[in-house]
Amino acid sequence: AVSIELKRKENLIVLTAPDDFRLKAMWEVVLGRMTRRGVPVKNLKTGAITPAAGGSVRMEVTLQQGIPAETARTIVKLIKEHKFRKVQAAIQGDQVRLSSPSRDELQAVIALLKENDFGIELAFGNYRSQ
């Protein structure tokens, strides 16, 4: 029997199937459903297919939440290399916060970040203070 288990606390999806073929087919179905629902599949990191009890196989998929520290440093470095004068970049936990009095420069930074591939799906939010 095949099964899909979500472990919220560990940010894991565990797929179990009788053989490799069924496991890969199940993973394709899961990816298709997530794509249709607008879930960023770039943030899913698949592990190796490992043998499980009873001759079955399993695969653990890690759900990436937020920006990893190494990627955040790369993003800040890229922004500083392009010498945006009015933009300040700060790493806050698993986010990178950009602030600037110039809306045009912020939009230029967002365009620059969208051009680059950091291996994760980036989401941009506006937290404008009044």
N, C-alpha and C positions, 0 to 999 in steps of 0.2 A: 504494500500500500504506500501511496505517496502522501507526504504531509508537508505543510508549511507552518512554521512556528515563529511568531514575533516575540522577541525578548526585548521589551521596551527599556528596561533598566540598563542593559548592556548595549543597546542600539544595534541589535543583531536580528537578522532573519535567517532561520535555519531551515533548509530544504532537505527532505529525506525521500529517497526513492529506491526501488529494487535494483536498478542498474544505472550506469552512466547515461545511456541514451534517454531514458525517461527523465532523469534529473535535468539534463540539458534542455529537453523539450519543455519541461515544467518551468525552467528559468526563462525561456523565450516567451512563454505565455505571461509570466509575471511581469517581465519587462514591457511587453505589449500593453498590458492593462495599466501599468504605471504611466507609460508614455501618453496613453489616451486621457488619463486623468490629470496630466500636467505635472506629474512628480518629476523633479530633476534626476534622471537616472545616472547622470554623471557623478553624483554623490554616493553611488552604491559601489562598494569595493568588494569584489568577489574573492573568496578564499579558494584554496585548493579543494578538489573533490577527494574526500577521505572515506575509507571503509568504515562502516558502522555495524552494529549488532545484526545478526541473522543474515549476513551476506549482502546487506543493503549498503548504499552509499549516502553520504551527506555533504552538504556544502554550506559554509557560513558566509553570509553577506553582511558586511559592516555598513551601517548607515552613517555617513559623514554629516555631522551637525556642526555648523559654524566653520570658521576658517582655521586650519591648523597653524600653529605658531610659525613654522618655517615658511609657509605660503604667505602669511601676513607680512613677514619681514621682506619677502620678495616683492610684494605689492608696494610697500612703502618705499623700498629702494628704487623701483621703477618710476614712481611718482617723483622722487627727488632727482633722479637722473634727467628727467625731462624739464626740470627747472621751472615748475609752475610757481610764480612768485608769491601769490596770495593764498595758496592752498597749504593747509596744515594737515598732516596725516598722523593719526594716533591709533595704536593697537589697544583695543579695550576687550580683554578676554578673548572671545572667539570671533571678534568683529574688528574691522578697520573703520575708524570714524574719520571722515574728511570734513574739514570746515574751511569756509572761505567767504569773504564778503562779495566775491565776484561769482555770480551764477554762471556766467559764460565759461570761466575757468573750471568750475565743478563739472559742467557738461563736457568739457574737453577731456577731463580726467576720466569720466565715465566712459566716453568713447574710446579712450586709450585702453582702459581695462577690458572693455568688450572685445577689442582686437586681439588681445593676448589670451592664450590658453594656460590656465593655472592648474588644470586637472580637476577643478571643481566648478560647480554651477554658482555663479555670483548673483546675488540679489541686491538691488539698490533701493533704499528707502529714504524718504525725506523727513527729517526730524527738525523742522524749522522752528526756532523759538521766537515767540512774539515779544 
